[in-house]
Amino acid sequence: MPGPRPAADDLGPGAYRPASPPDPGPGPGPRAGNDPATTATGAGSAADAGSGAAGAESAAGGGPSSGSGSGSTASGDGTPPEAAPSHTVLKSLLGAWALSACSAAETAAVEEHLGDCAPCADEALRLRDAVALLHTDRDLDLDPLLRFRVLENCLGRRPARIPVPAWADPYDAETARLDALLRDIGDSDWHAPVRLKWFEGNRQVNRRTTVAGVIGHLMSVDGLVASALGLADPLGSGAPRLPAERTEAYWSTADRPPTRTVRKPWREQSHALVRTVSFADRGVAELSVSYGGFALPLQDSLLDRAFECWIHAEDIADAVDYPYEPPSGKHLNRMIDLAARLLPAALAERRRAGLAAPPKQLVTAGSPGRSLHLEVEGSGGGNWYIALDSPAAVGSPDRSVAQVALDGVEFCRLVAGHVSPEEAAAGQDGDREAIRDVLFAAASLSRI
């Protein structure tokens, strides 16, 4: 029974054929059926010969078979040439080559192959870089953005699908929804007037701009997140850190009123932010993003940016008479949760400014304290307990002294400064002073 045939991309046929016997000299040639070369090629050689007479003539002459299966020609001394290693064999040696564990002959063969084979050359470079990481004198605490840089380089060679982290989903969704709105509006709509609203102290303030100005504002504040991730700041180095100052700087340095051309850099920046956090290590979620007067972890910062993107998308939609829906219930719930977590600190800040009642029952940090039950209804709703007397206290249903009930979208518009605290609550029960302080603290979370 004949043995198995070698793989098509393995060693050439000559590597499996025994050396030709020495020339016996003059005399009758061997029979075609007993010639090793002829036997190796089998019936295929006879078929390739073209006719029985031609095959007999070749056998009688004792010359090499002319069939397609012969694959090589013997050298002058009768020894067949040594076959070069195949691509498969050389590829299997790349790991050893990167570790400098190949013989001299193997090293020469691999390096000659790398000059002709681009995929193997790329693989060899990656293996050499991996070997460099094995040195024990290097710091093993890798930069959390290292994974992003490696994957970005790989995707430049071969595209792949990288999932977006769950905590970045709201920002990814809201920027995509706003971009869809911007694609639908006409050139003249970019100059439609938009009035931005927010709260300062106990009163609502506003600022007039245009649709294009709103996108410039979003891009300017998103630049704080970009610079925290090591990306380019759209306002350049040395730009202000406070969101309001950054927006004013962008508006004042524009050579002319911004037009629809601002959409492209804003969208490219939002894509870059999502792409960067998708490629980065998990630890990047806790990276601190400074807003000048305060800082947020990156995952909360992107949630804050998603919230502002939605609120300003509604401002734009109202200006151009475009239908626009609130975020999904899942994303809306996360936005409400962020606001609820920020409320104790906002209440303490207002208390320091003399805008809220003093604390009544201080407790040790981490202990349950007086609380307000915030009941949010509708899509994205839930129940939160807001500590009233100290940001270090823990909200508790057992220590609840007041309750406020309102719709989820209405609560978000209160946090955005679009609804006054007096108009926001649909239901109130309990300590009126605590209710008033919490509602105004919610409105104070807004900013331009």
N, C-alpha and C positions, 0 to 999 in steps of 0.2 A: 504493500500500500504506500503510495507516495506521501511524503511529508507535507505539512502545510506550507503554502506559499507565503513569502514575506509581504509585509504591508507595502503599499505603493510608494509611500514617502519614506520608507526605511532605506537600508543600504541598497546600493545598486545591484543588479544581477551578478556583476563580476565578483562581488564579495562572497557569493554562495557557490561559485563554480570552482572545482579543483583545478590546480595548475595543469597546463597541457603537458603530456608526456614528452620526453626528449625525442628529437627527430631520429627515427630508426635508420635513416639513410635511404639509399635507393632500394627499390623493390616495390612489390605490390602494396598499395595502400590498404589500410584496414577497411573492413566492411562498414558500410554506413551505419548499420544497426548497432555496431559495437564501439563506435567513436564516442568518447565521453562528451565532446562538445555537441555532437549531433544528438546524443541521447538527452542532454539537458534541454535542448530546444524542442525535442519531441516532434510531433506531427506538424507543428507549425512551421518548422524549417522546410520540410518537404513541400508544404503548401506554398510557402513564399518562393520556393525555387522556380515555380512557374510550370514545370512539366517533369514527368518521371525521368526523361532522358537527361534534362539539365541537372537533376538531383544526382543521378548516377555518375555523370561526368564530374560533379563536385566531389563526390565521395572517392572516386578513383584517383583524382588528382591529389587527395590528401590535404587540400587547402582548408582554411577556416570556413565554417558554414556561413552562407550569405543570408540566412533567415533573420527575421526581426528579433528573435529571442536571444541572439548571441550577445548583444549589448556591448562588446569590447573587442579590441584587436590585440593579439599578443605582441609583445615587443620583440626586438631583433633576437634576443637570447632565449625566446620562448616563454619568458615570465610575464604574466598579465600585469597591467599597471594597477597600483593600489588605489582603491576607490576612496574619494574624499568623503568625510562624514556627512550625513544628511542633515537637513534643517532640524529634524526632530531631535537627533542626537546632540547637535550643537546647542539647541535651545535647552536641553536638559542639563547642559554643563554651565549655564549662566550663573546658577547659584554658587557653584564651586569657584567659578571664575571671579565672582564678586568678593569671595572670601580669600582669593589668592591661593586656592587649594588645587589648581589644575597643574598638570605637568607642562613642561615647556612646549611640547608638541601640541597639546590640547589648547594651551593659551594662544599659541600662534594661529591655530585653526579657528578658535572662537573670535579673535580680534579681526581676522581677515573676513569672517562672516558678518561681523557687525558693520563693516563698511558697505555691505551690499544689502542688508536686511534692516529696514527701518523699524519694524515692530520689535525685533530682538534688541536693537540699539536702545529703544525707549525702555524696554524691560531691564536691560543691563544698567542703565543710569538709575532707575528706581531701586534696583537691588543694591547698587553701590551706596546710594543715600541711606537705605535702611541699615546697611552694615555700619555706616558712620554713627548711627544712633546707639549701637551696641557698646560704644566706649563707656567705661564706668566712670570716667572723670567728668561726664556731662551732668548738668542739673536735670533731674527727672521730673521736676515740676514744670510741665509744659504749659505754654501760653494757651488759654482757652480758645483763642482764635486760630490756633495752628491747624485744626481740622478744617476750618473754612478755607485757609490758604491752600491746603493740599487738595481738597475737593474742587476748588475753583480751577486749579491747574489741570486736574484730571478731566473736568467737564469741558475745558477748552479743547481737549483732544477727542473726547467721546461724550456726547450728551447723555444725561441720566436724570431720573426723576428723584428729587430729594424732598421728603415730606416737610411741611412747615410745622414747627412746634405748636402744640395746642394753645399755648399762651400768646402766640403771635397771630392766631387765626382771626380775631376780631379786627386787628389792624389791616391784615391782608384783605379781608372781606370789605371793610368800609372804604379803603382806598380804591378797590376795584369798582364798587358801586358808584362812588363819586366820579371816577374816570368815565364810566358809562354815561353818566349825566352830561359830563363836559363834552363828550363826543357828539351828543345829540343837539347841542345848542348852536346857534348861528354866530357869525362874527360880531354882529351888533350886540348880542346878549352879553358878551364879555365886558361890555362897558355899562351894563345895567347897574343901578345903584343898589348897594347892600348896606344895611345898618347893623353893625355888630353891637351886641349888648352884653353887659356884665355888671356885677355889683362891686361897689367900693364902700366900705363902712356899712351904712344903713340905707344907701340909696343906689338906684340903678343908673348907670352911665352908658353912653353909647358913642360910637364912632362911625362916620360914613366912609365907605370905600366902594369898590366895584367888584364884580365877580372875579376879575383877574387879580385884584388886590387881595381878595380872600385866599386865593390859591398861593399867592406870594407869601401871605402870612403863615399858612400851613407849612409851606416849604421852609420858611425861616426858622420856625420853632422845631420842626422835624430835624433840622440841622444839629440841634443839641444831641439828639440820639445818634445821628450819624457820626459826630465828632467823638462821642463816647466809644463808638465801635471802631474808631480809627479810620473812618471814611472822610472824604472831603467835606468841609463845612461850606455850604453855598454862599455864606457871607464872607468867607475868607478867614485867615488867622487873625486873632485879636478882636474878633467880633464880640459884642456884648453877650452876657450870659442870661440876663433876664428876658423872658419871652416878649414883654411889651417893648423893651428897648430894641430887641432884635427886629421886631416888626416895623417899628418906626425907622430904624436904620435902613431896612430894605426899601420901604416906601420913599424915603427921602433921597436915596442914592440912585433911584431909577432915572434914566435919562429922559424918559417919557412915560406917560401912564402905561402900566403893563397891559399887554394884550394876550391873545390866546397862545402866544409863543411861550408863556410861562408854564403851560400844561406839560410840555415835554420834560423840562428839567425836574419839575415836581414829581412826575410819574417815574422817571428814571431813578430818582432818589428813593421813592417808596419801594420800588422793585429791589434796589440795592440793599435797603434795610431788611426786607424779608429774606432775600437771598443770603445775606450775611448771617443772620441769626439761625437760618436753617442749616447752614454749613458748620456753624460754630459748635464748640463743645457745650454740654449741658450746663456747665458752670457759668456760662455767659448770661443766663437768666437773672442772676443776682448782681450783675455788673451795675455799678452806681451811675446814674445819669443826673447831672447837676442842672438845676434850673435857676441857679444864682442864689435865691433865697432859701431853697430847699432842694432835696434830692430824692429820687425814687429808684428802686431796683428796675432793671431793664424791662422785666416782664410787666411791671405795673406802669412803667413809662409808655410802653407801646399800647397798653390798654387805655391809658389817658389820651394818647394820640388818636386812637380809634374813636374814642368818645368825641373828641373835638372835631375829627373829620366828619362824623355823622351830624353833629350840631351845625357845623358850617355848611354842610351839604344841604341841610334843610333851609338855611338862610339863602343859599343860592337858588334852590328850587322855588322858594317863595318869590324871589326877585324876578325869575323868568317864567313863572307860572308853570312849573313842572311837577308832576306827581312824584312823591318820594315817601317811601315807607320807613318805619323805624327798623333797627337791627333785629336779627332773629332773637327769639326768647333766650336762647343759651348765651348769646353775646351780651344781650341787655342785662341779664342777671349778673354777669361778671362786672359790667360797668357799675351797676348799682352797688355791688359788693365792695368795689374799690372806693366809691364815695363814702359808704358806711364806715369803712376802716379808717378813712381820713378825717371823719367828723370829730372824734375826740380831740385831736391835735388842733383842728380849726377852731373848735370851741375854746380851747385853752388860749389860743392866740388872740381871739376876740376878748377874752377875759383880761388878758394882760393889757390890751388897748383900752380897757374900760367900757367895752361895748356889750358885755354880758355880765350876768349876776355872779357874784363870788361863789366859790365852792361851799357846800354845806356839810358834807361828811367825807373828809379825806380818809383814805384807807392806804394800807401798805401796797407797794407795787405788786401786781399780779393777783390781788384779792378782789372779790366781787364788790362793786360799789353801786351807788344810786344809778339807775339806768332809765332810758327812754325806749319803749318798745316801738320800733319802726316797722309797720306792716305795709308792705308794698304789694299791691294787687295787680292782676293782669299778667300779660306775657313777661316773663323774666322776674316775676315777683318772688317774695319770700318774707322771712322775718329776721330782723336784726335787733340787737340790744346795744344801745349806744351809752357808753360810760359818760356820766355827766360832770363829775367833779375832778377827774384827773385822767390824762391820756394813759397813765400807767395802770389804771384800774381796769377791771374786766367787767364788761356788761353782763348782766345776769337777769333772767326772768323773775327770780325771787326778790330782786331789789328794784323792780320796775315801779316808778312813781308816775309815769305818764305814758300815753299811747297816741301815736299819730298813724292814720291810715290814708294812703293816697295811691293813685295809679302809677305804674312803673315809668311810663313815658313822661308823665307830669313831674315825677320826682327828678328825672334826669334834666328836664327843662328848668327846674328850680336850681339844680346844681350848676347848670350852664348860665344862670343869671337871666334867663328869658322869661321867667315867671316870678312875680314878687312873693315873698314868704306869706304875706297876708292872704294871697289868693290860692296858694298851693294845696293846703291840707283839706282833704274831703271829710275827714273825721278826726276829732280830737277828744281826748279824755285824760283827766288827771291834772298834774301840776302845770298850770298855764305858763308860768315863767320858764320852766324847763322846755316846754314845747316851743315857745318863741325863740329861746336861745338856740335850740337845735336847728330850727328852720332858717334862721338868719345865718348860722354857721354853714349850713348847706349852700346857701346862696353865695357866701363868701369864698367858696371853692372856685367860683368862676373867675375868669381872667380874659383879657383880650386874646 
